[in-house]
Amino acid sequence: MRIRDLVAAIEFAKSMTTWRTPTRFAIVGFGCAVTHNAILVVADLWHIHYAVSCAISYVVVVVLGFALHVRYTFRQRASTGSFWRYALSMAANYPATLALLFLMCDIAGWPVAIAAPLATVLLFAANFLASRWAIVRAPSTSPEGSP
C-alpha cells in the first residue's frame, strides 16, 4: 500500500463519520417507529382511540428512545436534564401526530395502519434535530464557576 492510498483511506474514513450519527439515529428511530406503530395498530385493533394509544406510545418510546440515543446514537452520558429535554422535545410529537392522524384518519378516512407509519415518516427530520438538541449539548462558553 502506498502512502497516497493510506491518506486517501484515512480521508474516506473521516468522511464516513459524518454519516455515523444520522445512520445510528435512523436505526434507533426505526426501532422506536416500529414500537410506536405497533402500539397504535394493536390499540386500534382493541378499539382504543389513537389519542390514548399515542399517550401510551409516548411513555414507552421516550424511555426506549432516550436510552438508545444516549448510548448508541450520540454516545453521551445520560443526565436528568438531558432526559427531560428529550422528553419535552418528543412531547411536541404528540400534538403533531394527533393532528396528522386526525387529518388522515378522521378527515381522509384512512386506516390507522396506513396513517400512523406515514405520520412517523413525516416527523422523522424534526425528531433528529430535537433529539440532538436534547442530548448533545454544546460546551459552555462561560468561565468555570459562572452560572
KOLSELO-411151 format. One line per field, with one value per atom (N, C-alpha, C, O, CB): atom name; z, x, y; residue in one letter; residue number from 1. Coordinates in Angstrom, 1 decimal. Glycine has a CB too. Example, Ala and Ser with C-alpha at 12.3 -4.5 7.8 and 13.67 -1.06 7.14 Angstrom:
BEGIN
atome <- N CA C O CB N CA C O CB
z <- 7.8 7.8 7.8 8.5 9.0 7.1 7.1 7.9 8.0 5.7
x <- 13.2 12.3 13.2 14.2 11.3 12.8 13.7 12.9 13.4 14.1
y <- -5.7 -4.5 -3.3 -3.3 -4.5 -2.2 -1.1 0.0 1.1 -0.6
residu <- A A A A A S S S S S
num <- 1 1 1 1 1 2 2 2 2 2
//
This chain:
BEGIN
atome <- N CA C O CB N CA C O CB N CA C O CB N CA C O CB N CA C O CB N CA C O CB N CA C O CB N CA C O CB N CA C O CB N CA C O CB N CA C O CB N CA C O CB N CA C O CB N CA C O CB N CA C O CB N CA C O CB N CA C O CB N CA C O CB N CA C O CB N CA C O CB N CA C O CB N CA C O CB N CA C O CB N CA C O CB N CA C O CB N CA C O CB N CA C O CB N CA C O CB N CA C O CB N CA C O CB N CA C O CB N CA C O CB N CA C O CB N CA C O CB N CA C O CB N CA C O CB N CA C O CB N CA C O CB N CA C O CB N CA C O CB N CA C O CB N CA C O CB N CA C O CB N CA C O CB N CA C O CB N CA C O CB N CA C O CB N CA C O CB N CA C O CB N CA C O CB N CA C O CB N CA C O CB N CA C O CB N CA C O CB N CA C O CB N CA C O CB N CA C O CB N CA C O CB N CA C O CB N CA C O CB N CA C O CB N CA C O CB N CA C O CB N CA C O CB N CA C O CB N CA C O CB N CA C O CB N CA C O CB N CA C O CB N CA C O CB N CA C O CB N CA C O CB N CA C O CB N CA C O CB N CA C O CB N CA C O CB N CA C O CB N CA C O CB N CA C O CB N CA C O CB N CA C O CB N CA C O CB N CA C O CB N CA C O CB N CA C O CB N CA C O CB N CA C O CB N CA C O CB N CA C O CB N CA C O CB N CA C O CB N CA C O CB N CA C O CB N CA C O CB N CA C O CB N CA C O CB N CA C O CB N CA C O CB N CA C O CB N CA C O CB N CA C O CB N CA C O CB N CA C O CB N CA C O CB N CA C O CB N CA C O CB N CA C O CB N CA C O CB N CA C O CB N CA C O CB N CA C O CB N CA C O CB N CA C O CB N CA C O CB N CA C O CB N CA C O CB N CA C O CB N CA C O CB N CA C O CB N CA C O CB N CA C O CB N CA C O CB N CA C O CB N CA C O CB N CA C O CB N CA C O CB N CA C O CB N CA C O CB N CA C O CB N CA C O CB N CA C O CB N CA C O CB N CA C O CB N CA C O CB N CA C O CB N CA C O CB N CA C O CB N CA C O CB N CA C O CB N CA C O CB N CA C O CB N CA C O CB N CA C O CB N CA C O CB N CA C O CB N CA C O CB N CA C O CB
z <- 0.0 0.0 0.0 0.8 1.2 -0.9 -0.9 0.1 0.5 -2.4 0.4 1.3 0.8 1.6 1.6 -0.5 -1.0 -0.8 -0.5 -2.6 -1.0 -0.8 0.7 1.0 -1.2 1.6 3.0 3.4 4.1 3.8 2.9 3.2 2.6 3.3 2.5 1.4 0.8 1.7 1.9 -0.6 2.2 3.0 4.3 4.8 3.3 4.9 6.1 5.9 6.7 6.7 4.8 4.4 4.2 4.6 3.2 3.6 3.3 4.7 4.9 2.4 5.6 6.9 7.7 8.3 7.7 7.6 8.2 7.7 8.4 8.1 6.4 5.8 6.2 6.2 4.2 6.5 6.9 8.3 8.5 6.9 9.1 10.5 10.4 11.3 11.3 9.3 9.1 9.0 9.5 7.8 8.5 8.4 9.5 9.6 7.1 10.4 11.5 12.4 12.7 12.4 12.9 13.8 13.1 13.7 14.3 11.9 11.2 11.0 11.0 9.9 10.6 10.4 11.7 11.7 9.8 12.7 14.0 14.5 15.0 15.1 14.2 14.6 13.8 14.3 14.3 12.5 11.7 12.2 12.2 10.2 12.6 13.2 14.4 14.6 13.5 15.4 16.6 16.3 16.9 17.6 15.4 15.1 14.4 14.7 14.1 13.7 13.1 14.1 14.1 12.1 15.1 16.2 17.0 17.4 17.2 17.3 18.0 17.2 17.7 18.4 15.9 15.0 14.9 14.9 13.6 14.9 14.9 16.2 16.2 14.7 17.3 18.6 18.6 19.0 19.7 18.2 18.2 17.4 17.8 17.8 16.1 15.2 15.7 15.5 13.8 16.3 16.8 17.9 17.9 17.3 18.8 19.8 19.3 19.7 20.8 18.3 17.7 16.9 17.1 16.7 16.2 15.4 16.3 16.1 14.4 17.3 18.2 19.0 19.2 19.2 19.5 20.2 19.3 19.8 20.7 18.1 17.2 17.0 16.9 15.8 16.9 16.9 18.1 18.0 16.7 19.2 20.5 20.7 21.8 21.7 19.6 19.6 20.6 21.2 19.9 20.9 21.7 20.8 19.8 22.6 21.1 20.2 20.1 21.0 20.8 18.9 18.7 19.7 19.9 17.3 20.2 21.2 22.4 23.0 21.5 22.9 24.0 23.7 24.5 24.6 22.6 22.2 21.9 22.2 21.0 21.5 21.3 22.6 22.8 20.6 23.7 25.0 25.6 26.2 26.0 25.4 25.8 25.1 25.7 25.6 23.8 23.0 23.4 23.4 21.5 23.7 24.1 25.3 25.3 24.5 26.3 27.5 27.2 27.6 28.6 26.4 26.1 25.2 25.5 25.4 24.2 23.2 23.7 23.3 21.9 24.6 25.2 26.0 25.9 26.1 26.8 27.7 26.8 26.9 28.7 25.8 24.9 24.1 24.0 24.0 23.4 22.5 23.3 22.8 21.9 24.4 25.2 25.5 25.3 26.5 26.0 26.4 25.2 25.3 27.0 24.1 22.9 22.3 21.8 21.9 22.2 21.6 22.5 21.9 21.5 23.8 24.7 24.5 24.3 26.1 24.5 24.5 23.1 22.9 25.1 22.1 20.8 19.8 19.1 20.3 19.6 18.6 18.9 18.0 18.5 20.0 20.3 21.2 21.4 20.9 21.8 22.8 23.8 23.9 22.0 24.5 25.5 26.9 26.9 25.2 27.9 29.2 29.5 29.3 30.3 30.0 30.4 31.6 32.5 30.6 31.6 32.7 32.9 31.9 32.6 34.1 34.3 33.4 32.8 35.8 33.2 32.4 30.9 30.2 32.4 30.4 29.0 28.8 27.8 28.5 29.8 29.7 29.6 28.8 31.0 30.5 30.5 29.2 28.7 31.7 28.7 27.4 26.3 25.4 27.1 26.3 25.3 25.4 24.4 25.5 26.6 26.8 26.4 25.8 28.3 26.7 26.2 24.7 24.1 26.9 24.1 22.6 22.0 20.9 22.1 22.5 21.9 22.2 21.5 22.5 23.3 23.6 22.5 22.3 24.9 21.8 20.6 19.5 18.7 20.0 19.5 18.6 18.9 17.9 18.6 20.1 20.4 19.7 19.0 22.0 19.8 19.1 17.6 16.8 19.5 17.1 15.7 15.1 14.1 15.4 15.9 15.5 15.5 14.6 16.4 16.6 16.7 15.5 14.9 18.0 15.2 14.0 12.7 11.9 13.9 12.5 11.3 11.2 10.2 11.2 12.4 12.4 12.2 11.6 13.7 12.8 12.6 11.1 10.6 13.4 10.5 9.1 8.2 7.3 8.6 8.5 7.7 8.0 7.1 7.8 9.3 9.7 9.7 9.1 11.1 10.4 10.6 9.3 9.0 11.8 8.7 7.5 6.2 5.5 7.4 6.0 4.8 4.8 3.8 4.4 6.0 6.2 6.0 5.8 5.2 6.2 6.0 7.3 8.4 5.8 7.2 8.4 9.2 8.6 8.0 10.5 11.3 10.9 11.0 12.8 10.3 9.9 8.7 8.5 9.4 8.0 7.0 7.5 7.2 5.7 8.2 8.7 9.7 9.6 9.3 10.6 11.7 11.1 11.5 12.7 10.2 9.7 8.8 8.8 8.8 8.1 7.3 8.2 7.9 6.4 9.3 10.2 10.8 11.0 11.4 11.1 11.6 10.7 11.1 12.0 9.4 8.4 8.3 8.1 7.0 8.3 8.2 9.3 9.2 8.1 10.5 11.7 11.9 12.8 12.9 11.1 11.2 11.4 12.3 10.1 10.4 10.4 11.6 12.2 9.1 12.0 13.2 14.4 15.3 13.3 14.5 15.6 15.8 16.9 15.6 14.6 14.6 15.2 16.1 13.2 14.8 15.3 16.7 17.5 14.4 17.1 18.5 19.4 20.5 18.7 19.0 19.8 20.0 21.1 19.2 18.9 19.0 20.0 20.8 17.6 19.9 20.8 22.2 23.1 20.4 22.5 23.8 24.5 25.7 23.9 23.7 24.2 24.1 25.0 23.6 23.0 22.8 23.0 22.2 21.3 24.1 24.5 24.1 24.3 26.0 23.6 23.2 24.5 25.5 22.4 24.5 25.8 26.1 25.3 25.6 27.4 27.9 27.5 27.6 29.4 27.1 26.8 28.0 27.9 25.6 29.0 30.2 31.0 31.0 31.1 31.7 32.5 33.6 34.0 33.2 34.1 35.1 36.3 36.7 35.5 36.9 38.1 37.9 38.8 39.0 36.6 36.3 36.1 35.6 35.0 36.4 36.3 34.8 34.5 37.0
x <- 0.8 0.0 0.9 1.8 -1.0 0.6 1.3 0.8 -0.3 1.3 1.6 1.3 0.0 -0.9 2.4 0.0 -1.1 -2.4 -3.5 -0.9 -2.4 -3.6 -4.0 -5.2 -3.3 -3.0 -3.3 -4.0 -4.9 -2.0 -3.4 -4.0 -5.4 -6.3 -3.2 -5.6 -7.0 -7.9 -9.1 -6.9 -7.5 -8.3 -8.7 -9.8 -7.6 -7.7 -8.0 -9.0 -9.9 -6.7 -8.8 -9.8 -11.2 -12.2 -9.3 -11.3 -12.5 -13.2 -14.4 -12.4 -12.4 -12.9 -13.4 -14.4 -11.8 -12.7 -13.2 -14.5 -15.4 -12.1 -14.6 -15.9 -17.0 -18.2 -15.8 -16.8 -17.8 -18.3 -19.5 -17.3 -17.5 -18.0 -19.1 -19.9 -16.9 -19.1 -20.2 -21.5 -22.5 -19.9 -21.6 -22.8 -23.1 -24.2 -22.8 -22.2 -22.4 -23.6 -24.4 -21.1 -23.7 -24.7 -26.1 -27.0 -24.5 -26.3 -27.6 -28.0 -29.1 -27.6 -27.0 -27.3 -27.7 -28.7 -26.0 -27.0 -27.4 -28.7 -29.5 -26.3 -29.0 -30.3 -31.4 -32.4 -30.3 -31.1 -32.1 -32.4 -33.5 -31.6 -31.3 -31.5 -32.4 -33.3 -30.1 -32.0 -32.8 -34.2 -35.1 -32.0 -34.2 -35.5 -36.4 -37.6 -35.3 -35.9 -36.6 -37.2 -38.4 -35.8 -36.4 -36.9 -38.0 -38.9 -35.7 -37.8 -38.8 -40.1 -41.2 -38.3 -39.9 -41.1 -41.9 -43.1 -40.6 -41.2 -41.8 -42.6 -43.8 -40.8 -42.0 -42.6 -43.8 -44.9 -41.6 -43.7 -44.8 -46.0 -47.1 -44.3 -45.6 -46.7 -47.3 -48.6 -46.1 -46.6 -47.2 -48.2 -49.3 -46.1 -47.8 -48.7 -50.0 -51.1 -48.0 -49.9 -51.0 -51.9 -53.2 -50.6 -51.3 -52.1 -52.8 -54.0 -51.2 -52.1 -52.7 -53.8 -54.9 -51.6 -53.5 -54.6 -55.8 -56.9 -54.0 -55.6 -56.7 -57.5 -58.8 -56.2 -56.8 -57.5 -58.3 -59.4 -56.5 -57.9 -58.6 -59.6 -60.2 -57.7 -59.8 -60.8 -60.4 -61.3 -62.2 -59.1 -58.7 -58.4 -57.7 -57.4 -58.9 -58.7 -57.2 -56.5 -59.5 -56.9 -55.5 -54.9 -53.7 -55.3 -55.8 -55.3 -54.8 -53.8 -56.5 -55.4 -55.0 -53.8 -52.8 -56.1 -53.8 -52.6 -51.4 -50.3 -52.9 -51.5 -50.4 -49.8 -48.5 -50.8 -50.6 -50.1 -49.3 -48.2 -51.2 -49.9 -49.2 -47.8 -46.8 -50.0 -47.9 -46.7 -45.6 -44.4 -47.0 -46.1 -45.1 -44.3 -43.1 -45.9 -44.9 -44.2 -43.2 -42.0 -45.2 -43.6 -42.8 -41.6 -40.5 -43.6 -41.9 -40.9 -39.9 -38.8 -41.6 -40.4 -39.4 -38.4 -37.2 -40.2 -38.8 -37.8 -36.9 -35.7 -38.5 -37.4 -36.7 -35.7 -34.5 -37.6 -36.3 -35.5 -34.4 -33.3 -36.4 -34.7 -33.6 -32.5 -31.3 -34.2 -32.8 -31.7 -30.9 -29.6 -32.4 -31.5 -30.7 -30.0 -28.8 -31.7 -30.6 -29.9 -28.7 -27.6 -30.9 -28.8 -27.7 -26.6 -25.4 -28.2 -26.8 -25.8 -25.2 -24.0 -26.2 -26.1 -25.7 -25.6 -24.5 -26.7 -26.6 -26.6 -25.6 -24.7 -28.0 -25.7 -24.9 -23.7 -22.8 -25.7 -23.7 -22.7 -22.3 -21.2 -21.4 -23.4 -23.3 -23.6 -24.2 -24.2 -23.2 -23.6 -25.0 -25.4 -22.6 -25.8 -27.2 -27.2 -26.4 -28.1 -28.2 -28.4 -29.8 -30.6 -27.6 -30.2 -31.6 -32.1 -33.2 -31.8 -31.2 -31.5 -31.7 -32.7 -30.4 -30.8 -31.0 -32.2 -32.8 -29.7 -32.6 -33.8 -35.0 -35.9 -33.9 -35.1 -36.2 -36.3 -37.4 -36.2 -35.1 -35.1 -35.6 -36.4 -33.7 -35.1 -35.6 -37.1 -37.8 -34.8 -37.6 -39.0 -39.8 -40.9 -39.3 -39.4 -40.1 -40.1 -41.1 -39.4 -38.9 -38.9 -39.7 -40.3 -37.4 -39.8 -40.6 -42.1 -42.9 -40.2 -42.4 -43.8 -44.4 -45.6 -43.9 -43.5 -44.0 -44.6 -45.4 -42.9 -44.2 -44.7 -46.2 -46.9 -43.9 -46.6 -47.9 -49.0 -49.8 -48.2 -48.9 -49.9 -49.8 -50.7 -49.9 -48.5 -48.3 -48.8 -49.4 -46.7 -48.5 -49.1 -50.6 -51.2 -48.5 -51.2 -52.6 -53.2 -54.2 -53.1 -52.6 -53.1 -53.0 -54.0 -52.3 -51.9 -51.7 -52.7 -53.3 -50.3 -52.9 -53.8 -55.2 -56.0 -53.6 -55.6 -56.9 -57.2 -58.2 -57.1 -56.2 -56.4 -56.5 -57.3 -55.2 -55.6 -55.5 -56.7 -57.2 -54.2 -57.0 -58.0 -59.4 -60.3 -57.7 -59.6 -60.9 -61.4 -62.6 -61.0 -60.5 -60.9 -60.8 -61.8 -60.1 -59.7 -59.5 -60.0 -60.2 -58.0 -60.3 -60.8 -59.8 -60.2 -61.9 -58.5 -57.5 -57.5 -57.8 -56.1 -57.1 -56.9 -55.7 -54.7 -56.8 -55.7 -54.6 -53.3 -52.2 -54.9 -53.5 -52.3 -51.5 -50.4 -52.8 -52.2 -51.5 -51.1 -50.0 -52.5 -52.0 -51.8 -50.6 -49.8 -53.0 -50.5 -49.5 -48.1 -47.3 -49.7 -47.8 -46.4 -46.1 -45.0 -46.2 -47.1 -46.9 -46.6 -45.7 -48.1 -47.4 -47.1 -45.7 -45.0 -48.2 -45.3 -43.9 -42.9 -41.9 -43.7 -43.0 -42.1 -42.0 -40.9 -42.4 -43.2 -43.2 -42.5 -42.0 -44.7 -42.5 -41.9 -40.4 -39.8 -42.7 -39.9 -38.5 -37.4 -36.7 -38.2 -37.4 -36.4 -36.5 -35.4 -36.4 -37.7 -37.8 -37.4 -36.8 -39.3 -37.6 -37.2 -35.6 -35.1 -37.7 -35.0 -33.5 -33.0 -32.1 -32.9 -33.4 -33.0 -33.3 -32.5 -33.6 -34.5 -34.9 -34.1 -33.7 -36.4 -33.8 -33.1 -31.6 -31.1 -33.1 -31.0 -29.7 -29.6 -28.7 -29.1 -30.6 -30.6 -30.7 -30.0 -31.7 -31.6 -31.8 -30.7 -30.4 -33.0 -30.0 -29.0 -27.5 -26.7 -29.0 -27.2 -25.9 -25.9 -26.4 -25.4 -25.3 -25.2 -23.9 -22.9 -25.5 -23.8 -22.6 -21.9 -22.5 -22.8 -20.5 -19.8 -20.1 -20.2 -18.3 -20.1 -20.4 -19.3 -18.1 -20.7 -19.6 -18.6 -18.3 -17.4 -19.0 -19.1 -18.8 -17.7 -17.4 -20.1 -16.9 -15.8 -16.3 -17.5 -15.1 -15.4 -15.8 -16.3 -15.8 -14.6 -17.3 -17.9 -18.9 -19.6 -16.8 -19.1 -20.1 -21.4 -21.5 -19.7 -22.5 -23.8 -24.2 -25.3 -24.9
y <- -1.2 0.0 1.2 1.3 0.0 2.2 3.4 4.4 4.3 4.0 5.4 6.4 7.2 7.5 7.4 7.4 8.2 7.4 8.0 8.4 6.1 5.2 5.2 5.3 3.8 5.2 5.3 6.6 6.6 5.1 7.7 9.0 9.1 9.6 10.1 8.5 8.5 7.7 8.1 8.0 6.6 5.7 6.4 6.3 4.4 7.1 7.9 9.0 9.2 8.5 9.7 10.8 10.2 10.8 11.5 9.0 8.4 8.0 8.2 7.2 7.4 7.0 8.3 8.2 6.3 9.4 10.6 11.1 11.5 11.7 11.0 11.4 10.5 10.9 11.4 9.2 8.3 8.6 8.4 6.9 9.3 9.6 10.7 10.8 10.1 11.5 12.5 11.8 12.4 13.3 10.6 9.9 8.9 8.4 9.1 8.7 7.8 8.2 7.3 7.7 9.4 9.8 9.7 9.1 11.2 10.3 10.1 8.7 8.3 10.9 7.9 6.4 5.8 5.0 5.7 6.0 5.4 6.0 5.2 5.7 7.3 7.8 7.1 6.8 9.3 6.8 6.1 4.7 4.3 6.1 4.0 2.7 2.7 1.9 2.0 3.6 3.7 4.2 3.7 4.6 5.2 5.7 4.7 4.7 6.9 3.8 2.7 1.8 1.5 1.9 1.5 0.7 1.3 0.7 0.3 2.6 3.4 3.5 3.4 4.8 3.7 3.8 2.5 2.6 4.2 1.4 0.1 -0.1 -0.5 -1.0 0.3 0.2 1.1 0.6 0.5 2.3 3.3 2.8 2.8 4.7 2.4 2.0 0.7 0.5 1.8 -0.2 -1.4 -1.1 -1.7 -2.4 -0.2 0.2 0.8 0.4 1.2 1.7 2.3 1.3 1.3 3.4 0.4 -0.6 -1.6 -1.9 -1.3 -2.1 -3.1 -2.4 -3.0 -3.7 -1.2 -0.5 -0.2 -0.3 0.9 0.1 0.2 -1.1 -1.0 0.7 -2.2 -3.5 -3.7 -4.4 -4.6 -3.2 -3.3 -2.2 -2.1 -3.3 -1.4 -0.3 0.8 1.5 -0.8 1.0 2.1 3.3 3.1 1.7 4.5 5.6 6.0 5.8 6.8 6.5 6.9 7.9 8.0 7.3 8.8 9.8 9.1 9.5 10.8 8.0 7.3 6.5 6.4 6.4 5.8 4.9 5.8 5.3 4.1 7.0 7.9 8.3 8.4 9.2 8.5 8.8 7.6 7.7 9.1 6.4 5.2 5.0 4.7 3.9 5.2 5.1 6.1 5.8 5.3 7.3 8.4 7.9 8.0 9.7 7.4 7.0 5.9 5.9 6.5 4.9 3.7 4.2 3.8 2.6 4.9 5.3 6.3 6.3 5.8 7.2 8.2 7.5 7.8 9.2 6.6 5.8 5.0 5.0 4.9 4.3 3.4 4.3 4.0 2.6 5.3 6.2 6.9 7.0 7.2 7.4 8.1 7.2 7.5 8.7 6.0 5.1 4.7 4.7 3.8 4.4 4.0 5.2 5.0 3.4 6.4 7.5 8.0 8.3 8.7 7.9 8.3 7.3 7.8 8.4 6.1 5.1 4.8 4.6 3.8 4.8 4.3 5.4 5.6 3.3 6.3 7.3 8.4 8.6 7.9 9.0 10.2 9.9 10.7 11.3 8.7 8.3 9.4 9.9 8.0 9.8 10.8 10.2 9.1 12.0 10.9 10.5 10.9 12.1 11.0 10.0 10.4 11.3 11.1 9.1 12.2 13.1 13.3 13.2 14.4 13.8 14.1 15.2 15.2 14.5 16.2 17.3 16.9 17.4 18.4 16.1 15.6 14.8 14.8 14.9 14.0 13.2 14.1 13.9 12.2 15.1 16.0 16.8 17.1 16.9 17.3 18.0 17.0 17.5 18.5 15.8 14.8 14.6 14.6 13.5 14.3 14.1 15.3 15.1 13.8 16.5 17.7 17.8 18.1 18.9 17.6 17.7 16.6 16.9 17.6 15.4 14.4 14.6 14.1 13.0 15.4 15.7 16.5 16.5 16.4 17.3 18.0 17.1 17.5 18.9 15.9 14.9 14.6 14.2 13.6 14.6 14.2 15.1 14.5 14.3 16.4 17.2 17.1 17.1 18.6 17.0 16.9 15.5 15.5 17.0 14.5 13.1 13.1 12.6 12.0 13.7 13.7 14.5 14.1 14.4 15.7 16.5 15.7 15.7 17.8 15.0 14.2 13.1 12.8 13.7 12.4 11.2 11.7 11.0 10.5 12.9 13.4 13.7 13.3 14.7 14.3 14.6 13.3 13.2 15.5 12.4 11.2 10.2 9.6 10.5 10.0 9.0 9.6 9.0 8.5 10.7 11.2 12.0 11.9 12.1 12.8 13.6 12.7 12.7 14.8 12.1 11.4 9.9 9.3 11.3 9.4 8.1 6.9 5.8 7.9 7.3 6.2 5.4 5.9 6.8 4.1 3.3 3.7 4.2 1.8 3.4 3.8 3.0 3.6 3.4 1.8 1.0 1.7 1.5 -0.3 2.6 3.4 4.8 5.2 3.5 5.4 6.8 6.9 7.8 7.3 5.9 6.0 6.0 6.8 4.9 5.0 5.0 6.3 6.8 3.8 6.7 8.0 9.2 10.0 8.2 9.3 10.4 10.3 11.3 10.4 9.0 8.8 9.3 10.0 7.3 8.9 9.3 10.9 11.5 8.7 11.5 13.0 13.7 14.8 13.4 13.1 13.7 13.3 13.8 13.3 12.5 11.9 13.0 13.0 11.0 14.0 15.0 15.9 16.3 15.9 16.3 17.1 16.4 17.0 17.5 15.1 14.3 14.2 14.3 12.9 14.1 14.1 15.4 15.4 13.9 16.5 17.8 18.0 18.5 18.9 17.6 17.8 16.8 17.2 17.5 15.6 14.7 15.2 15.1 13.3 15.6 16.1 17.3 17.4 16.6 18.2 19.4 18.9 19.5 20.3 17.9 17.5 16.8 16.9 16.6 16.0 15.0 15.6 15.5 13.7 16.2 16.7 18.2 19.0 16.4 18.6 20.0 20.5 19.9 20.2 21.8 22.4 22.7 23.1 23.7 22.7 23.0 24.5 25.4 22.8 24.7 26.1 27.0 26.6 26.0 28.2 29.2 30.1 31.0 30.0 30.0 30.8 30.3 29.1 30.9 31.1 30.7 29.7 29.8 31.9 28.8 27.9 28.6 29.6 27.0 28.0 28.6 29.6 30.1 29.1 30.1 31.1 30.4 29.2 31.8 31.1 30.5 30.4 29.9 31.3
residu <- M M M M M R R R R R I I I I I R R R R R D D D D D L L L L L V V V V V A A A A A A A A A A I I I I I E E E E E F F F F F A A A A A K K K K K S S S S S M M M M M T T T T T T T T T T W W W W W R R R R R T T T T T P P P P P T T T T T R R R R R F F F F F A A A A A I I I I I V V V V V G G G G G F F F F F G G G G G C C C C C A A A A A V V V V V T T T T T H H H H H N N N N N A A A A A I I I I I L L L L L V V V V V V V V V V A A A A A D D D D D L L L L L W W W W W H H H H H I I I I I H H H H H Y Y Y Y Y A A A A A V V V V V S S S S S C C C C C A A A A A I I I I I S S S S S Y Y Y Y Y V V V V V V V V V V V V V V V V V V V V V V V V V L L L L L G G G G G F F F F F A A A A A L L L L L H H H H H V V V V V R R R R R Y Y Y Y Y T T T T T F F F F F R R R R R Q Q Q Q Q R R R R R A A A A A S S S S S T T T T T G G G G G S S S S S F F F F F W W W W W R R R R R Y Y Y Y Y A A A A A L L L L L S S S S S M M M M M A A A A A A A A A A N N N N N Y Y Y Y Y P P P P P A A A A A T T T T T L L L L L A A A A A L L L L L L L L L L F F F F F L L L L L M M M M M C C C C C D D D D D I I I I I A A A A A G G G G G W W W W W P P P P P V V V V V A A A A A I I I I I A A A A A A A A A A P P P P P L L L L L A A A A A T T T T T V V V V V L L L L L L L L L L F F F F F A A A A A A A A A A N N N N N F F F F F L L L L L A A A A A S S S S S R R R R R W W W W W A A A A A I I I I I V V V V V R R R R R A A A A A P P P P P S S S S S T T T T T S S S S S P P P P P E E E E E G G G G G S S S S S P P P P P
num <- 1 1 1 1 1 2 2 2 2 2 3 3 3 3 3 4 4 4 4 4 5 5 5 5 5 6 6 6 6 6 7 7 7 7 7 8 8 8 8 8 9 9 9 9 9 10 10 10 10 10 11 11 11 11 11 12 12 12 12 12 13 13 13 13 13 14 14 14 14 14 15 15 15 15 15 16 16 16 16 16 17 17 17 17 17 18 18 18 18 18 19 19 19 19 19 20 20 20 20 20 21 21 21 21 21 22 22 22 22 22 23 23 23 23 23 24 24 24 24 24 25 25 25 25 25 26 26 26 26 26 27 27 27 27 27 28 28 28 28 28 29 29 29 29 29 30 30 30 30 30 31 31 31 31 31 32 32 32 32 32 33 33 33 33 33 34 34 34 34 34 35 35 35 35 35 36 36 36 36 36 37 37 37 37 37 38 38 38 38 38 39 39 39 39 39 40 40 40 40 40 41 41 41 41 41 42 42 42 42 42 43 43 43 43 43 44 44 44 44 44 45 45 45 45 45 46 46 46 46 46 47 47 47 47 47 48 48 48 48 48 49 49 49 49 49 50 50 50 50 50 51 51 51 51 51 52 52 52 52 52 53 53 53 53 53 54 54 54 54 54 55 55 55 55 55 56 56 56 56 56 57 57 57 57 57 58 58 58 58 58 59 59 59 59 59 60 60 60 60 60 61 61 61 61 61 62 62 62 62 62 63 63 63 63 63 64 64 64 64 64 65 65 65 65 65 66 66 66 66 66 67 67 67 67 67 68 68 68 68 68 69 69 69 69 69 70 70 70 70 70 71 71 71 71 71 72 72 72 72 72 73 73 73 73 73 74 74 74 74 74 75 75 75 75 75 76 76 76 76 76 77 77 77 77 77 78 78 78 78 78 79 79 79 79 79 80 80 80 80 80 81 81 81 81 81 82 82 82 82 82 83 83 83 83 83 84 84 84 84 84 85 85 85 85 85 86 86 86 86 86 87 87 87 87 87 88 88 88 88 88 89 89 89 89 89 90 90 90 90 90 91 91 91 91 91 92 92 92 92 92 93 93 93 93 93 94 94 94 94 94 95 95 95 95 95 96 96 96 96 96 97 97 97 97 97 98 98 98 98 98 99 99 99 99 99 100 100 100 100 100 101 101 101 101 101 102 102 102 102 102 103 103 103 103 103 104 104 104 104 104 105 105 105 105 105 106 106 106 106 106 107 107 107 107 107 108 108 108 108 108 109 109 109 109 109 110 110 110 110 110 111 111 111 111 111 112 112 112 112 112 113 113 113 113 113 114 114 114 114 114 115 115 115 115 115 116 116 116 116 116 117 117 117 117 117 118 118 118 118 118 119 119 119 119 119 120 120 120 120 120 121 121 121 121 121 122 122 122 122 122 123 123 123 123 123 124 124 124 124 124 125 125 125 125 125 126 126 126 126 126 127 127 127 127 127 128 128 128 128 128 129 129 129 129 129 130 130 130 130 130 131 131 131 131 131 132 132 132 132 132 133 133 133 133 133 134 134 134 134 134 135 135 135 135 135 136 136 136 136 136 137 137 137 137 137 138 138 138 138 138 139 139 139 139 139 140 140 140 140 140 141 141 141 141 141 142 142 142 142 142 143 143 143 143 143 144 144 144 144 144 145 145 145 145 145 146 146 146 146 146 147 147 147 147 147
//
